[in-house]
Amino acid sequence: MHAQMNEHTPPGTRRNEIATAAEAVRLIHDGDTVATGGFVGIARAPRPRPRPPLRLLSKPLSARYQLDLAHRMLFIDFEGLTIDSRQAVAAIEDYVTRLLAPVVTKPEDRLTVVVTYDNFSILPGIVDEYSEMVARLTERFYGRVTRYGTGGFLKARLEGRAAS
């Protein structure tokens, strides 16, 4: 509005008056010029930013496995790992096979395995494939397996599959 009030201005309205959005809309008509002073903004609740998943390659597979031949143990660190593709499942199986095939040549050579699953996640459509891969590795290379993690569902599922 201009510095002078016009014919559309309701009686009693003063310049610099704070109005609701609905009142402001009623005051402004086609052809009016609106000038504002100071800060004009819209307050909205901030949208939470999704945390990007940690990818398989964020920490190389070689850094996730520690083989202790003196104690016949394999430590697997899947903390923070997100498995979001069949290729990731295949990469794990391939890596473990290349690592352990020279070491475990007969059933009595199988290793004790300790796996950390803290903050591990896997797409629901890949859980069965992942579980089957773990079962194959367990049968071929692993003796006793101990799993630690915050996600009890996957841990229970993998332990149940190994027992059957």
N, CA, C and O atoms as a DFTB+ gen file, in Angstrom:
656 C
 N C O
     1  1       0.837      -1.174       0.000
     2  2       0.000       0.000       0.000
     3  2       0.876       1.228       0.000
     4  3       2.032       1.193       0.420
     5  1       0.316       2.289      -0.468
     6  2       1.044       3.552      -0.481
     7  2       1.115       4.113       0.925
     8  3       0.433       3.646       1.837
     9  1       1.954       5.121       1.078
    10  2       2.076       5.762       2.381
    11  2       0.739       6.323       2.825
    12  3       0.447       6.391       4.019
    13  1      -0.064       6.719       1.863
    14  2      -1.396       7.204       2.212
    15  2      -2.353       6.019       2.148
    16  3      -2.199       5.138       1.302
    17  1      -3.303       5.997       3.007
    18  2      -4.301       4.941       2.984
    19  2      -5.233       5.189       1.806
    20  3      -5.488       6.339       1.448
    21  1      -5.741       4.126       1.204
    22  2      -6.652       4.293       0.076
    23  2      -8.056       3.852       0.458
    24  3      -8.337       3.545       1.616
    25  1      -8.942       3.829      -0.554
    26  2     -10.354       3.525      -0.266
    27  2     -10.583       2.076       0.151
    28  3     -11.646       1.750       0.679
    29  1      -9.594       1.194      -0.080
    30  2      -9.765      -0.214       0.305
    31  2      -9.340      -0.483       1.747
    32  3      -9.554      -1.574       2.276
    33  1      -8.743       0.513       2.364
    34  2      -8.242       0.329       3.712
    35  2      -9.393       0.380       4.700
    36  3     -10.125       1.369       4.746
    37  1      -9.564      -0.687       5.503
    38  2     -10.642      -0.667       6.491
    39  2     -10.422       0.444       7.502
    40  3      -9.282       0.771       7.831
    41  1     -11.503       1.025       7.994
    42  2     -11.367       2.081       8.998
    43  2     -10.608       1.561      10.228
    44  3     -10.803       0.420      10.646
    45  1      -9.784       2.367      10.772
    46  2      -9.040       2.000      11.975
    47  2      -7.710       1.321      11.702
    48  3      -6.960       1.052      12.641
    49  1      -7.388       1.030      10.423
    50  2      -6.122       0.382      10.108
    51  2      -5.015       1.418      10.103
    52  3      -5.171       2.514       9.565
    53  1      -3.888       1.052      10.715
    54  2      -2.746       1.952      10.749
    55  2      -1.600       1.342       9.966
    56  3      -1.533       0.128       9.775
    57  1      -0.721       2.185       9.527
    58  2       0.491       1.672       8.897
    59  2       1.302       0.913       9.936
    60  3       1.220       1.187      11.133
    61  1       2.093      -0.056       9.452
    62  2       2.960      -0.872      10.303
    63  2       2.183      -1.763      11.269
    64  3       2.735      -2.228      12.267
    65  1       0.933      -1.995      10.983
    66  2       0.164      -2.884      11.829
    67  2       0.446      -4.324      11.424
    68  3       0.557      -4.621      10.234
    69  1       0.561      -5.200      12.375
    70  2       0.775      -6.618      12.093
    71  2      -0.592      -7.242      11.858
    72  3      -1.515      -7.083      12.657
    73  1      -0.698      -7.947      10.756
    74  2      -1.971      -8.566      10.401
    75  2      -1.753     -10.049      10.138
    76  3      -0.649     -10.486       9.815
    77  1      -2.815     -10.800      10.283
    78  2      -2.724     -12.215       9.931
    79  2      -2.676     -12.317       8.412
    80  3      -2.959     -11.346       7.710
    81  1      -2.323     -13.479       7.913
    82  2      -2.268     -13.684       6.464
    83  2      -3.642     -13.473       5.848
    84  3      -3.746     -12.876       4.777
    85  1      -4.693     -13.947       6.494
    86  2      -6.050     -13.787       5.959
    87  2      -6.437     -12.316       5.885
    88  3      -7.044     -11.879       4.906
    89  1      -6.082     -11.537       6.936
    90  2      -6.388     -10.105       6.914
    91  2      -5.600      -9.411       5.809
    92  3      -6.129      -8.523       5.140
    93  1      -4.352      -9.801       5.611
    94  2      -3.526      -9.180       4.577
    95  2      -4.092      -9.457       3.197
    96  3      -4.091      -8.575       2.338
    97  1      -4.566     -10.647       2.978
    98  2      -5.146     -10.989       1.674
    99  2      -6.377     -10.139       1.395
   100  3      -6.585      -9.703       0.263
   101  1      -7.197      -9.899       2.421
   102  2      -8.396      -9.076       2.227
   103  2      -8.044      -7.625       1.930
   104  3      -8.813      -6.928       1.269
   105  1      -6.894      -7.162       2.409
   106  2      -6.495      -5.775       2.214
   107  2      -5.892      -5.504       0.837
   108  3      -5.921      -4.372       0.354
   109  1      -5.349      -6.544       0.207
   110  2      -4.637      -6.354      -1.053
   111  2      -5.563      -6.682      -2.213
   112  3      -6.187      -7.742      -2.249
   113  1      -5.641      -5.752      -3.163
   114  2      -6.505      -5.929      -4.332
   115  2      -5.674      -5.830      -5.598
   116  3      -4.554      -5.321      -5.578
   117  1      -6.220      -6.312      -6.683
   118  2      -5.524      -6.229      -7.966
   119  2      -5.081      -4.802      -8.224
   120  3      -5.853      -3.862      -8.037
   121  1      -3.848      -4.641      -8.651
   122  2      -3.305      -3.335      -8.976
   123  2      -2.643      -2.631      -7.815
   124  3      -1.942      -1.640      -8.020
   125  1      -2.846      -3.117      -6.585
   126  2      -2.195      -2.491      -5.425
   127  2      -0.703      -2.777      -5.467
   128  3      -0.280      -3.819      -5.968
   129  1       0.077      -1.877      -4.954
   130  2       1.506      -2.071      -4.775
   131  2       1.732      -2.346      -3.305
   132  3       1.277      -1.596      -2.441
   133  1       2.442      -3.434      -3.029
   134  2       2.694      -3.817      -1.640
   135  2       4.180      -3.682      -1.382
   136  3       5.000      -4.242      -2.109
   137  1       4.518      -2.949      -0.359
   138  2       5.918      -2.798       0.047
   139  2       6.037      -3.264       1.480
   140  3       5.164      -3.008       2.309
   141  1       7.110      -3.940       1.754
   142  2       7.320      -4.403       3.121
   143  2       8.653      -3.886       3.597
   144  3       9.550      -3.602       2.803
   145  1       8.767      -3.771       4.864
   146  2      10.026      -3.359       5.460
   147  2      10.434      -4.396       6.472
   148  3       9.587      -5.014       7.117
   149  1      11.717      -4.588       6.613
   150  2      12.191      -5.560       7.591
   151  2      12.137      -6.972       7.036
   152  3      12.069      -7.176       5.824
   153  1      12.167      -7.921       7.918
   154  2      12.198      -9.327       7.530
   155  2      10.791      -9.858       7.363
   156  3       9.938      -9.693       8.236
   157  1      10.564     -10.487       6.248
   158  2       9.304     -11.183       6.012
   159  2       9.676     -12.613       5.698
   160  3      10.470     -12.859       4.790
   161  1       9.132     -13.540       6.412
   162  2       9.505     -14.928       6.169
   163  2       8.376     -15.884       6.484
   164  3       7.329     -15.505       7.009
   165  1       8.620     -17.107       6.151
   166  2       7.662     -18.166       6.423
   167  2       8.367     -19.171       7.321
   168  3       9.464     -19.635       7.012
   169  1       7.745     -19.491       8.401
   170  2       8.330     -20.463       9.319
   171  2       7.730     -21.832       9.039
   172  3       6.511     -21.999       9.032
   173  1       8.576     -22.781       8.815
   174  2       8.154     -24.167       8.621
   175  2       9.051     -25.048       9.474
   176  3      10.213     -24.732       9.727
   177  1       8.486     -26.144       9.900
   178  2       9.306     -27.097      10.647
   179  2      10.349     -27.669       9.699
   180  3      10.018     -28.041       8.573
   181  1      11.585     -27.746      10.128
   182  2      12.613     -28.301       9.237
   183  2      12.340     -29.768       8.966
   184  3      11.936     -30.518       9.854
   185  1      12.566     -30.158       7.734
   186  2      12.414     -31.568       7.377
   187  2      13.643     -32.326       7.856
   188  3      14.773     -31.886       7.643
   189  1      13.424     -33.453       8.496
   190  2      14.599     -34.218       8.906
   191  2      15.317     -34.741       7.663
   192  3      14.690     -35.264       6.742
   193  1      16.605     -34.593       7.654
   194  2      17.390     -35.076       6.523
   195  2      17.705     -36.536       6.762
   196  3      18.253     -36.897       7.803
   197  1      17.362     -37.375       5.804
   198  2      17.689     -38.785       6.004
   199  2      19.194     -38.991       6.018
   200  3      19.935     -38.401       5.231
   201  1      19.616     -39.838       6.929
   202  2      21.032     -40.154       7.002
   203  2      21.378     -41.057       5.834
   204  3      20.757     -42.108       5.675
   205  1      22.343     -40.686       5.014
   206  2      22.667     -41.548       3.882
   207  2      23.190     -42.888       4.377
   208  3      23.978     -42.942       5.321
   209  1      22.754     -43.962       3.744
   210  2      23.227     -45.269       4.205
   211  2      24.719     -45.427       3.933
   212  3      25.249     -44.916       2.947
   213  1      25.368     -46.136       4.818
   214  2      26.770     -46.452       4.591
   215  2      26.808     -47.564       3.558
   216  3      26.158     -48.595       3.733
   217  1      27.518     -47.381       2.546
   218  2      27.591     -48.361       1.470
   219  2      28.648     -49.411       1.782
   220  3      29.542     -49.201       2.602
   221  1      28.523     -50.525       1.118
   222  2      29.459     -51.624       1.300
   223  2      30.890     -51.143       1.117
   224  3      31.790     -51.579       1.836
   225  1      31.106     -50.250       0.163
   226  2      32.456     -49.813      -0.128
   227  2      32.917     -48.658       0.747
   228  3      34.043     -48.188       0.587
   229  1      32.067     -48.179       1.682
   230  2      32.506     -47.102       2.559
   231  2      33.661     -47.569       3.442
   232  3      34.498     -46.769       3.863
   233  1      33.694     -48.843       3.710
   234  2      34.813     -49.472       4.405
   235  2      35.081     -50.740       3.598
   236  3      34.213     -51.610       3.528
   237  1      36.234     -50.865       3.001
   238  2      36.469     -52.018       2.124
   239  2      36.295     -53.342       2.857
   240  3      36.516     -53.431       4.065
   241  1      35.901     -54.352       2.121
   242  2      35.713     -55.670       2.727
   243  2      36.968     -56.135       3.452
   244  3      36.889     -56.732       4.526
   245  1      38.111     -55.864       2.868
   246  2      39.360     -56.308       3.494
   247  2      39.539     -55.711       4.890
   248  3      40.199     -56.309       5.739
   249  1      38.958     -54.539       5.128
   250  2      39.052     -53.904       6.448
   251  2      37.995     -54.431       7.412
   252  3      38.074     -54.177       8.614
   253  1      37.023     -55.152       6.906
   254  2      35.944     -55.683       7.743
   255  2      36.238     -57.090       8.270
   256  3      35.505     -57.592       9.123
   257  1      37.279     -57.719       7.784
   258  2      37.614     -59.085       8.177
   259  2      39.000     -59.122       8.787
   260  3      39.947     -58.541       8.256
   261  1      39.103     -59.815       9.913
   262  2      40.399     -59.992      10.548
   263  2      40.568     -61.484      10.839
   264  3      39.853     -62.056      11.662
   265  1      41.508     -62.087      10.162
   266  2      41.758     -63.519      10.287
   267  2      42.897     -63.743      11.271
   268  3      43.997     -63.217      11.100
   269  1      42.616     -64.529      12.301
   270  2      43.609     -64.860      13.323
   271  2      43.869     -66.362      13.236
   272  3      43.200     -67.158      13.894
   273  1      44.847     -66.735      12.418
   274  2      45.128     -68.158      12.202
   275  2      45.685     -68.842      13.445
   276  3      45.454     -70.034      13.649
   277  1      46.413     -68.105      14.277
   278  2      46.981     -68.694      15.495
   279  2      45.883     -69.235      16.407
   280  3      46.074     -70.246      17.084
   281  1      44.720     -68.554      16.424
   282  2      43.605     -68.987      17.270
   283  2      42.465     -69.588      16.452
   284  3      41.418     -69.933      16.999
   285  1      42.671     -69.712      15.133
   286  2      41.662     -70.272      14.218
   287  2      40.343     -69.510      14.351
   288  3      39.276     -70.103      14.510
   289  1      40.446     -68.170      14.280
   290  2      39.273     -67.316      14.429
   291  2      39.194     -66.308      13.286
   292  3      40.206     -65.870      12.739
   293  1      37.971     -65.960      12.949
   294  2      37.708     -64.909      11.975
   295  2      36.788     -63.895      12.635
   296  3      35.711     -64.240      13.121
   297  1      37.225     -62.643      12.646
   298  2      36.412     -61.560      13.180
   299  2      35.852     -60.780      11.996
   300  3      36.591     -60.361      11.105
   301  1      34.530     -60.592      12.000
   302  2      33.853     -59.873      10.917
   303  2      33.176     -58.652      11.512
   304  3      32.380     -58.766      12.444
   305  1      33.497     -57.478      10.968
   306  2      32.938     -56.216      11.452
   307  2      31.951     -55.671      10.425
   308  3      32.345     -55.018       9.458
   309  1      30.662     -55.945      10.643
   310  2      29.616     -55.424       9.763
   311  2      28.917     -54.225      10.398
   312  3      27.798     -53.884      10.014
   313  1      29.570     -53.587      11.363
   314  2      28.980     -52.410      12.009
   315  2      28.761     -51.303      10.985
   316  3      29.666     -50.943      10.232
   317  1      27.541     -50.772      10.975
   318  2      27.202     -49.666      10.088
   319  2      27.051     -50.043       8.630
   320  3      26.890     -49.164       7.783
   321  1      27.097     -51.311       8.317
   322  2      27.011     -51.750       6.929
   323  2      25.561     -51.789       6.463
   324  3      24.677     -52.239       7.193
   325  1      25.325     -51.321       5.255
   326  2      24.017     -51.431       4.619
   327  2      24.177     -52.308       3.392
   328  3      24.986     -52.022       2.509
   329  1      23.406     -53.367       3.346
   330  2      23.408     -54.236       2.170
   331  2      22.144     -53.920       1.397
   332  3      21.029     -54.183       1.848
   333  1      22.348     -53.347       0.216
   334  2      21.199     -52.873      -0.554
   335  2      21.147     -53.445      -1.967
   336  3      20.421     -52.937      -2.822
   337  1      21.918     -54.505      -2.210
   338  2      21.884     -55.110      -3.543
   339  2      22.350     -56.553      -3.480
   340  3      23.044     -56.962      -2.549
   341  1      21.956     -57.310      -4.485
   342  2      22.416     -58.692      -4.604
   343  2      23.927     -58.734      -4.884
   344  3      24.615     -59.684      -4.511
   345  1      24.421     -57.687      -5.545
   346  2      25.856     -57.620      -5.827
   347  2      26.664     -57.526      -4.524
   348  3      27.760     -58.078      -4.432
   349  1      26.125     -56.835      -3.530
   350  2      26.808     -56.732      -2.244
   351  2      26.874     -58.103      -1.572
   352  3      27.897     -58.464      -0.989
   353  1      25.782     -58.865      -1.657
   354  2      25.763     -60.224      -1.089
   355  2      26.803     -61.084      -1.795
   356  3      27.566     -61.797      -1.142
   357  1      26.841     -61.022      -3.120
   358  2      27.802     -61.806      -3.905
   359  2      29.239     -61.397      -3.585
   360  3      30.129     -62.245      -3.530
   361  1      29.467     -60.095      -3.372
   362  2      30.812     -59.615      -3.058
   363  2      31.293     -60.176      -1.723
   364  3      32.462     -60.535      -1.587
   365  1      30.408     -60.254      -0.748
   366  2      30.777     -60.819       0.557
   367  2      31.143     -62.290       0.403
   368  3      32.176     -62.735       0.903
   369  1      30.295     -63.038      -0.288
   370  2      30.566     -64.474      -0.449
   371  2      31.875     -64.697      -1.208
   372  3      32.666     -65.566      -0.842
   373  1      32.099     -63.929      -2.244
   374  2      33.324     -64.060      -3.022
   375  2      34.554     -63.741      -2.170
   376  3      35.553     -64.458      -2.222
   377  1      34.478     -62.667      -1.390
   378  2      35.622     -62.281      -0.572
   379  2      35.938     -63.353       0.475
   380  3      37.095     -63.739       0.640
   381  1      34.914     -63.829       1.178
   382  2      35.131     -64.833       2.224
   383  2      35.678     -66.126       1.609
   384  3      36.565     -66.760       2.180
   385  1      35.155     -66.507       0.462
   386  2      35.632     -67.727      -0.198
   387  2      37.105     -67.602      -0.569
   388  3      37.884     -68.527      -0.340
   389  1      37.491     -66.465      -1.141
   390  2      38.899     -66.261      -1.500
   391  2      39.791     -66.214      -0.258
   392  3      40.931     -66.676      -0.294
   393  1      39.274     -65.661       0.833
   394  2      40.048     -65.549       2.064
   395  2      40.237     -66.904       2.745
   396  3      41.327     -67.214       3.226
   397  1      39.174     -67.709       2.784
   398  2      39.210     -68.911       3.612
   399  2      39.444     -70.219       2.863
   400  3      39.814     -71.211       3.491
   401  1      39.246     -70.259       1.571
   402  2      39.437     -71.512       0.827
   403  2      40.841     -72.096       1.021
   404  3      40.968     -73.312       1.170
   405  1      41.892     -71.279       1.025
   406  2      43.224     -71.861       1.248
   407  2      43.446     -72.339       2.688
   408  3      44.332     -73.156       2.941
   409  1      42.653     -71.838       3.620
   410  2      42.844     -72.121       5.045
   411  2      41.980     -73.288       5.513
   412  3      42.419     -74.105       6.323
   413  1      40.763     -73.364       5.007
   414  2      39.804     -74.396       5.423
   415  2      39.651     -75.381       4.262
   416  3      38.891     -75.151       3.321
   417  1      40.396     -76.479       4.358
   418  2      40.366     -77.462       3.270
   419  2      39.556     -78.693       3.619
   420  3      39.224     -79.488       2.740
   421  1      39.234     -78.862       4.896
   422  2      38.409     -79.991       5.342
   423  2      37.557     -79.539       6.526
   424  3      37.898     -78.549       7.173
   425  1      36.466     -80.232       6.826
   426  2      35.539     -79.764       7.889
   427  2      36.211     -79.483       9.233
   428  3      35.829     -78.537       9.922
   429  1      37.184     -80.270       9.608
   430  2      37.829     -80.035      10.913
   431  2      38.691     -78.769      10.933
   432  3      39.144     -78.352      11.999
   433  1      38.923     -78.153       9.765
   434  2      39.678     -76.899       9.692
   435  2      38.798     -75.661       9.897
   436  3      39.305     -74.543       9.982
   437  1      37.494     -75.865       9.975
   438  2      36.594     -74.700      10.053
   439  2      36.947     -73.818      11.246
   440  3      37.452     -74.283      12.268
   441  1      36.659     -72.520      11.078
   442  2      37.063     -71.500      12.044
   443  2      35.933     -71.079      12.967
   444  3      34.755     -71.198      12.629
   445  1      36.309     -70.586      14.135
   446  2      35.364     -69.900      15.010
   447  2      35.207     -68.491      14.466
   448  3      36.191     -67.832      14.128
   449  1      33.965     -68.033      14.383
   450  2      33.691     -66.731      13.772
   451  2      32.939     -65.853      14.765
   452  3      32.021     -66.307      15.447
   453  1      33.346     -64.591      14.832
   454  2      32.653     -63.591      15.642
   455  2      32.255     -62.460      14.702
   456  3      33.100     -61.877      14.023
   457  1      30.947     -62.154      14.670
   458  2      30.426     -61.132      13.758
   459  2      29.750     -60.032      14.560
   460  3      28.954     -60.306      15.458
   461  1      30.072     -58.787      14.234
   462  2      29.418     -57.628      14.834
   463  2      28.410     -57.082      13.827
   464  3      28.771     -56.738      12.701
   465  1      27.140     -57.005      14.239
   466  2      26.064     -56.502      13.384
   467  2      25.480     -55.190      13.887
   468  3      24.362     -54.843      13.506
   469  1      26.193     -54.449      14.731
   470  2      25.663     -53.175      15.226
   471  2      25.354     -52.235      14.065
   472  3      26.178     -52.038      13.172
   473  1      24.157     -51.661      14.092
   474  2      23.708     -50.704      13.069
   475  2      23.812     -51.249      11.652
   476  3      24.007     -50.491      10.702
   477  1      23.686     -52.530      11.515
   478  2      23.681     -53.203      10.218
   479  2      22.273     -53.123       9.667
   480  3      21.305     -53.251      10.416
   481  1      22.147     -52.912       8.366
   482  2      20.809     -52.929       7.763
   483  2      20.879     -53.619       6.415
   484  3      21.906     -53.628       5.736
   485  1      19.744     -54.194       6.058
   486  2      19.651     -54.927       4.802
   487  2      18.255     -54.721       4.243
   488  3      17.277     -54.722       4.990
   489  1      18.159     -54.547       2.949
   490  2      16.842     -54.392       2.325
   491  2      16.030     -55.669       2.533
   492  3      16.564     -56.769       2.395
   493  1      14.759     -55.534       2.860
   494  2      13.936     -56.717       3.123
   495  2      13.938     -57.741       1.979
   496  3      13.897     -58.945       2.234
   497  1      13.984     -57.288       0.748
   498  2      13.956     -58.206      -0.387
   499  2      15.226     -59.012      -0.576
   500  3      15.274     -59.911      -1.416
   501  1      16.254     -58.698       0.197
   502  2      17.547     -59.378       0.052
   503  2      17.848     -60.283       1.245
   504  3      18.836     -61.017       1.222
   505  1      17.022     -60.244       2.281
   506  2      17.301     -60.994       3.507
   507  2      17.426     -62.490       3.231
   508  3      18.348     -63.128       3.739
   509  1      16.519     -63.065       2.439
   510  2      16.587     -64.502       2.161
   511  2      17.879     -64.876       1.444
   512  3      18.537     -65.852       1.803
   513  1      18.232     -64.100       0.437
   514  2      19.468     -64.366      -0.308
   515  2      20.692     -64.249       0.601
   516  3      21.611     -65.064       0.527
   517  1      20.693     -63.231       1.457
   518  2      21.797     -63.048       2.395
   519  2      21.870     -64.231       3.365
   520  3      22.953     -64.753       3.630
   521  1      20.723     -64.649       3.889
   522  2      20.679     -65.772       4.834
   523  2      21.193     -67.061       4.185
   524  3      21.920     -67.830       4.815
   525  1      20.818     -67.290       2.943
   526  2      21.290     -68.488       2.230
   527  2      22.804     -68.431       2.016
   528  3      23.491     -69.445       2.143
   529  1      23.320     -67.250       1.691
   530  2      24.762     -67.085       1.521
   531  2      25.487     -67.373       2.828
   532  3      26.515     -68.050       2.830
   533  1      24.961     -66.866       3.941
   534  2      25.572     -67.116       5.249
   535  2      25.547     -68.611       5.560
   536  3      26.517     -69.150       6.093
   537  1      24.452     -69.280       5.231
   538  2      24.361     -70.726       5.475
   539  2      25.421     -71.490       4.669
   540  3      26.032     -72.427       5.184
   541  1      25.639     -71.097       3.412
   542  2      26.670     -71.762       2.590
   543  2      28.057     -71.551       3.187
   544  3      28.845     -72.492       3.279
   545  1      28.359     -70.312       3.596
   546  2      29.670     -70.035       4.184
   547  2      29.847     -70.779       5.504
   548  3      30.929     -71.285       5.799
   549  1      28.784     -70.842       6.290
   550  2      28.842     -71.540       7.577
   551  2      29.142     -73.014       7.367
   552  3      29.996     -73.587       8.044
   553  1      28.449     -73.612       6.443
   554  2      28.656     -75.045       6.197
   555  2      30.075     -75.337       5.709
   556  3      30.672     -76.349       6.074
   557  1      30.593     -74.452       4.894
   558  2      31.907     -74.709       4.286
   559  2      33.086     -74.268       5.164
   560  3      34.092     -74.972       5.252
   561  1      32.958     -73.096       5.816
   562  2      34.130     -72.502       6.471
   563  2      34.019     -72.290       7.976
   564  3      35.041     -72.245       8.662
   565  1      32.815     -72.160       8.502
   566  2      32.653     -71.742       9.887
   567  2      32.354     -72.936      10.787
   568  3      31.585     -73.827      10.424
   569  1      32.975     -72.942      11.968
   570  2      32.639     -73.920      12.991
   571  2      31.572     -73.302      13.880
   572  3      30.376     -73.403      13.607
   573  1      32.023     -72.671      14.934
   574  2      31.111     -71.979      15.858
   575  2      31.019     -70.516      15.442
   576  3      32.030     -69.898      15.110
   577  1      29.797     -69.957      15.460
   578  2      29.587     -68.554      15.089
   579  2      28.916     -67.829      16.248
   580  3      27.913     -68.295      16.790
   581  1      29.481     -66.683      16.621
   582  2      28.880     -65.820      17.633
   583  2      28.563     -64.501      16.961
   584  3      29.421     -63.883      16.331
   585  1      27.299     -64.073      17.105
   586  2      26.859     -62.827      16.477
   587  2      26.479     -61.826      17.560
   588  3      25.782     -62.158      18.519
   589  1      26.953     -60.591      17.387
   590  2      26.611     -59.499      18.281
   591  2      25.933     -58.424      17.464
   592  3      26.303     -58.177      16.316
   593  1      24.929     -57.776      18.062
   594  2      24.323     -56.675      17.331
   595  2      23.110     -56.114      18.013
   596  3      22.547     -56.709      18.932
   597  1      22.714     -54.930      17.532
   598  2      21.544     -54.262      18.071
   599  2      20.269     -54.751      17.401
   600  3      19.179     -54.548      17.936
   601  1      20.380     -55.387      16.250
   602  2      19.207     -55.879      15.527
   603  2      18.991     -57.351      15.799
   604  3      19.620     -58.199      15.164
   605  1      18.123     -57.663      16.720
   606  2      17.887     -59.050      17.107
   607  2      17.232     -59.896      16.045
   608  3      17.429     -61.112      16.024
   609  1      16.452     -59.286      15.153
   610  2      15.722     -60.048      14.144
   611  2      16.677     -60.808      13.238
   612  3      16.552     -62.023      13.087
   613  1      17.621     -60.111      12.639
   614  2      18.550     -60.758      11.711
   615  2      19.409     -61.770      12.442
   616  3      19.647     -62.866      11.934
   617  1      19.876     -61.414      13.630
   618  2      20.706     -62.327      14.421
   619  2      19.954     -63.628      14.685
   620  3      20.504     -64.713      14.496
   621  1      18.704     -63.524      15.118
   622  2      17.899     -64.716      15.398
   623  2      17.652     -65.523      14.123
   624  3      17.694     -66.753      14.136
   625  1      17.397     -64.824      13.040
   626  2      17.126     -65.513      11.776
   627  2      18.362     -66.296      11.311
   628  3      18.249     -67.447      10.888
   629  1      19.529     -65.672      11.391
   630  2      20.757     -66.339      10.963
   631  2      21.110     -67.497      11.885
   632  3      21.565     -68.542      11.421
   633  1      20.906     -67.323      13.178
   634  2      21.188     -68.410      14.115
   635  2      20.214     -69.560      13.920
   636  3      20.603     -70.722      14.039
   637  1      18.950     -69.257      13.621
   638  2      17.954     -70.300      13.362
   639  2      18.274     -71.077      12.115
   640  3      18.105     -72.296      12.085
   641  1      18.735     -70.392      11.076
   642  2      19.072     -71.058       9.814
   643  2      20.287     -71.949       9.996
   644  3      20.364     -73.033       9.417
   645  1      21.243     -71.488      10.806
   646  2      22.453     -72.287      11.022
   647  2      22.139     -73.563      11.805
   648  3      22.779     -74.597      11.614
   649  1      21.142     -73.472      12.691
   650  2      20.778     -74.631      13.500
   651  2      20.012     -75.673      12.700
   652  3      20.043     -76.858      13.033
   653  1      19.324     -75.241      11.645
   654  2      18.511     -76.196      10.878
   655  2      19.315     -76.948       9.847
   656  3      18.769     -77.784       9.128
